[in-house]
Amino acid sequence: MKRIQGWGNIQTDYPLPDPARAYLETVVGTPHKLPTIPIAELIKKVPPSRLPAHPLITTDPEDRLRHARGQSLPDWVDMYDGLVDSFPDGVAYPETDEQVRDLIQYTLKAGVNLIPYGGGSSVVGHLTPLQEGPPSLSVDLGKMNRLLDLNEDNLEATFQAGVTGPQLETQLEQRGFILGHFPQSWEYSSLGGWIVTRSVGQQSYHYGRIEPLFACGHLETPSGPLDLPHIPKSAAGPDLRHLVLGSEARLGIVTQATMRIRRLPEEEHFYAAFFPNFEIGATAVRKIAQSELALSMVRLSDPMETETTFQLSGEEALVNIAKKGLNLFGQGAERCMLIYGLTGSRAENRLADRQLAHIVRSHQGMMVKFYLGEAWIKKRFLTPYLRNTLWELGYALDTLETALPWDKLQDGRQAILHAISHALKAENEPVLVFSHISHVYTNGGSMYVTYLYRRAEDSQETLARWTKMKAAASQCITQMGGTISHQHGVGLDHKPYLHIEKDPTSMHIIRNIISTVDPDGIMNTGKLIDLD
Ligand SMILES: Cc1cc2nc3c(=O)[nH]c(=O)nc-3n(C[C@H](O)[C@H](O)[C@H](O)COP(=O)(O)OP(=O)(O)OC[C@H]3O[C@@H](n4cnc5c(N)ncnc54)[C@H](O)[C@@H]3O)c2cc1C
């Protein structure tokens, strides 16, 4: 069962080894042990529903609590510390397009705000019901999880859009195929959520972001059904798929999506390499991207992330041996770890690995073909559980991301890290902040930043600290000309910055499209963009 407080399955934990605790205490300070509000107390906060009855809608308080928030840091403070103060008035679990259509008609008639719910993994406040205004209905697509068609000639599969990562890949794998979209939230996030937030999987370098994978689909909108045509490529005017991608539920509910799939790869491996510092590592990574090497993943950690990864592994003895070995080969305190993936046929992988080794060595790098890469892949969907452990210990952890052209990426990284690490100077609170380049393109790369700080005894103060760091980072990102979101979307948290990235005409066009499709303003109101 899914947790109400924190991330993931209630039966999965990621304990923090003692040496790792000691490391965090040294870097960030001794945490305050803070109480977690019991779920029963949260349920008591759920007010009576304001919705007219409907056979598909439950108003059960626990269901409404479960759908009240996602996974952003403010969402966590709300759910763990009991600040949650807005709830959907009901939850529906449709199984068919007809039922979705029926629910949209109901919300139109009753003047209700409709919030689609995929996997609930949003990290930017997409799911928060507005405190003021009309009642809201959460439409959970979790029962719409079937494979509807698999066309081997076209290499396409059509799914109901509520299907989660594991449900989708299991159904494809049984037939010898793969989509290959692996966001770190894969265990719970859904196909519809990926599409409307423009999600990016960890192996996007090989499989592509969600955009090129999304071939066509079906939406139920307040203006009626919307079918995106099933054509390989077209020059017949604007491509409406691109309106749906990133629409964050403002245009309707994606009920079906046809995805471009591949045959299962012959083999897959993950390995590591080290560079003596970030500047050299980033130059090598740019070379890899611009040489278009046939890898499936490239992820370069900065020195602090490399060190923290070692420390949090808890494998003290192994880490000490590894560090001695790395020092011996010129990879000292500023060392940066690259994890890379090879996905394809044996011959393709061998060639790509040889080409990569050449680039690594010509940038003073060192290949490590054992343990590290395999350890990363084994834990990749487990790592988010560490956030639960840290929170319960008294540490808050959050992440943010941007993308910048290569010529701005290194300065951009430094500026963002500086902004976050200095944001709590007045409070005299240290912040552990580190980053990695995780998705690379020929013209630039994404920068993913993790920051960890102590929760305050007062929950509002925990939130205030986060607000300061997030604002400092967001201002810095937009000043540098980076995107406010490379993969997580806009929601509530990035909404104030959207107008910096998109010019007034673009904002006007987006507003008009939303108003045209949803003239009564029932779809996920208040997220992505304000209409006035
Ligand atoms: C631990 C963790 C790791 C993450 N890692 C990544 C990552 O590697 N890459 C990445 O891109 N993101 C990542 N995310 C962010 C998040 O998983 C993505 O934004 C994801 O695409 C959200 O999908 P979801 O199904 O959970 O959507 P939800 O959180 O349920 O909803 C997000 C938004 O989509 C709307 N929506 C959902 N389904 C539909 C539908 N069928 N039709 C219309 N609107 C819909 C909702 O109304 C909401 O506005 C991570 C999040 C967490 C918590």
The ligand as an SDF file (V2000), in Angstrom:
LIG
                    3D

 53 58  0  0  0  0  0  0  0  0999 V2000
   10.8470   10.4440   -6.0420 C   0  0  0  0  0  0  0  0  0  0  0  0
   10.4810   11.1600   -7.2970 C   0  0  0  0  0  0  0  0  0  0  0  0
   11.3120   11.0700   -8.3870 C   0  0  0  0  0  0  0  0  0  0  0  0
   10.9760   11.7250   -9.5820 C   0  0  0  0  0  0  0  0  0  0  0  0
   11.7790   11.5660  -10.6610 N   0  0  0  0  0  0  0  0  0  0  0  0
   11.4210   12.1210  -11.8410 C   0  0  0  0  0  0  0  0  0  0  0  0
   12.2210   11.9070  -13.0100 C   0  0  0  0  0  0  0  0  0  0  0  0
   13.2270   11.2030  -12.9780 O   0  0  0  0  0  0  0  0  0  0  0  0
   11.7990   12.4900  -14.1690 N   0  0  0  0  0  0  0  0  0  0  0  0
   10.6640   13.2260  -14.2340 C   0  0  0  0  0  0  0  0  0  0  0  0
   10.3170   13.6820  -15.3090 O   0  0  0  0  0  0  0  0  0  0  0  0
    9.9120   13.4550  -13.1410 N   0  0  0  0  0  0  0  0  0  0  0  0
   10.2450   12.9190  -11.9580 C   0  0  0  0  0  0  0  0  0  0  0  0
    9.4750   13.1310  -10.8470 N   0  0  0  0  0  0  0  0  0  0  0  0
    8.2720   13.9790  -10.9480 C   0  0  0  0  0  0  0  0  0  0  0  0
    6.9870   13.2070  -11.3030 C   0  0  0  0  0  0  0  0  0  0  0  0
    7.1540   11.8240  -11.1100 O   0  0  0  0  0  0  0  0  0  0  0  0
    6.5770   13.4870  -12.7330 C   0  0  0  0  0  0  0  0  0  0  0  0
    6.1710   14.8350  -12.8480 O   0  0  0  0  0  0  0  0  0  0  0  0
    5.4630   12.5780  -13.2620 C   0  0  0  0  0  0  0  0  0  0  0  0
    5.3540   12.7670  -14.6360 O   0  0  0  0  0  0  0  0  0  0  0  0
    4.1130   12.7760  -12.6160 C   0  0  0  0  0  0  0  0  0  0  0  0
    3.3070   11.6840  -12.9830 O   0  0  0  0  0  0  0  0  0  0  0  0
    2.0840   11.2110  -12.0730 P   0  0  0  0  0  0  0  0  0  0  0  0
    1.3640   10.1350  -12.8030 O   0  0  0  0  0  0  0  0  0  0  0  0
    2.5420   10.8690  -10.7320 O   0  0  0  0  0  0  0  0  0  0  0  0
    1.2020   12.5040  -12.0620 O   0  0  0  0  0  0  0  0  0  0  0  0
    0.4570   13.2020  -10.8490 P   0  0  0  0  0  0  0  0  0  0  0  0
    1.4420   13.6250   -9.8350 O   0  0  0  0  0  0  0  0  0  0  0  0
   -0.6630   12.3710  -10.3970 O   0  0  0  0  0  0  0  0  0  0  0  0
   -0.1070   14.4870  -11.5890 O   0  0  0  0  0  0  0  0  0  0  0  0
    0.7310   15.4610  -12.1350 C   0  0  0  0  0  0  0  0  0  0  0  0
   -0.1010   16.3780  -13.0160 C   0  0  0  0  0  0  0  0  0  0  0  0
   -0.5750   15.6350  -14.1290 O   0  0  0  0  0  0  0  0  0  0  0  0
   -2.0050   15.6550  -14.1900 C   0  0  0  0  0  0  0  0  0  0  0  0
   -2.4230   14.3590  -14.7110 N   0  0  0  0  0  0  0  0  0  0  0  0
   -2.0760   13.1260  -14.2580 C   0  0  0  0  0  0  0  0  0  0  0  0
   -2.6140   12.1870  -15.0540 N   0  0  0  0  0  0  0  0  0  0  0  0
   -3.3010   12.8430  -16.0340 C   0  0  0  0  0  0  0  0  0  0  0  0
   -4.0670   12.4250  -17.1600 C   0  0  0  0  0  0  0  0  0  0  0  0
   -4.2460   11.1450  -17.4600 N   0  0  0  0  0  0  0  0  0  0  0  0
   -4.6160   13.3780  -17.9350 N   0  0  0  0  0  0  0  0  0  0  0  0
   -4.4550   14.6880  -17.6780 C   0  0  0  0  0  0  0  0  0  0  0  0
   -3.7350   15.1300  -16.6100 N   0  0  0  0  0  0  0  0  0  0  0  0
   -3.1730   14.2100  -15.8120 C   0  0  0  0  0  0  0  0  0  0  0  0
   -2.4480   15.9630  -12.7820 C   0  0  0  0  0  0  0  0  0  0  0  0
   -3.6950   16.5830  -12.7430 O   0  0  0  0  0  0  0  0  0  0  0  0
   -1.3540   16.8990  -12.3410 C   0  0  0  0  0  0  0  0  0  0  0  0
   -1.6340   18.1880  -12.8130 O   0  0  0  0  0  0  0  0  0  0  0  0
    9.7960   12.5040   -9.6420 C   0  0  0  0  0  0  0  0  0  0  0  0
    8.9690   12.5930   -8.5180 C   0  0  0  0  0  0  0  0  0  0  0  0
    9.3000   11.9270   -7.3620 C   0  0  0  0  0  0  0  0  0  0  0  0
    8.3880   12.0110   -6.1840 C   0  0  0  0  0  0  0  0  0  0  0  0
  1  2  1  0
  2  3  1  0
  2 52  2  0
  3  4  2  0
  4  5  1  0
  4 50  1  0
  5  6  2  0
  6  7  1  0
  6 13  1  0
  7  8  2  0
  7  9  1  0
  9 10  1  0
 10 11  2  0
 10 12  1  0
 12 13  2  0
 13 14  1  0
 14 15  1  0
 14 50  1  0
 15 16  1  0
 16 17  1  0
 16 18  1  0
 18 19  1  0
 18 20  1  0
 20 21  1  0
 20 22  1  0
 22 23  1  0
 23 24  1  0
 24 25  2  0
 24 26  1  0
 24 27  1  0
 27 28  1  0
 28 29  2  0
 28 30  1  0
 28 31  1  0
 31 32  1  0
 32 33  1  0
 33 34  1  0
 33 48  1  0
 34 35  1  0
 35 36  1  0
 35 46  1  0
 36 37  1  0
 36 45  1  0
 37 38  2  0
 38 39  1  0
 39 40  1  0
 39 45  2  0
 40 41  1  0
 40 42  2  0
 42 43  1  0
 43 44  2  0
 44 45  1  0
 46 47  1  0
 46 48  1  0
 48 49  1  0
 50 51  2  0
 51 52  1  0
 52 53  1  0
M  END
$$$$
